[in-house]
Amino acid sequence: MGRAAKPMIDVEFPGAGLAGVRVSPGTGTGRPPEADRLDLALGLIAWGVHRTHEDEVRPAADRVRELATAVAASDDGRVPEGTVRVVTRTQGLVPVQLASWSGDRGLTRVRAEISHSAVGPVPLIKGSPSAGMLMLAGLCAVMDDAERSDADGRLALALALEGLIAWYAEAHRMTPARDAVRSARAHAADRLRSAGRDLPPSLWDAPG
């Protein structure tokens, strides 16, 4: 895949408790854009866990679990205010809300893209953001994905987050992030198939 064709996500932080998300669908993975979007959100979180100190993995998983529960319960894709929170220097703990994309290059920004590999499309992080910034960007990407998805897509998203948590409960956090993402997708697909439900576009290429 050429550089310009890679599906990509950018998360920017224009102010305390605000996040803007821009998704560039790209071409070349041979999958629905919903599948790439899911991988990008899962990839941000997986890379965040990968870089998180071992003592902080469980609290990080709790944040993901709380968001997954809120996404599954949402009727319109929006999650209750305060589901995602961030600690600021001046205001302490504040809820994070999605804002319009500003495009201001001076803002703190996190980027992930889908790259081709021998094992298929994999999410990669650009630059060297901190574990905390990756986790926050991943949670914001999930909120954005939930708002873009229909009910079936939101259920798949919540189940994939559940699968991501399960992966890190069993596997070492230093295992490749791509393995965590593939396991999370397979978990969601297995749960839906066992319930006799069709897979939404975000899981059409899920292993299993």
Secondary structure, DSSP 8 states (H G I E B T S, - for coil): --GGGS-EEEEEEEETTEEEEEEE--S-S-S-HHHHHHHHHHHHHHHHHHHS-GGGHHHHHHHHHHHHHHHHH-SSS---TTSSEEEETTTEEEE-EEE-----TTSEEEEEEEE--TTS-EEEEES---HHHHHHHHHHHHHHHHHHS-HHHHHHHHHHHHHHHHHHHHS-TTS-HHHHHHHHHHHHHHHHHHTT----GGGTT---
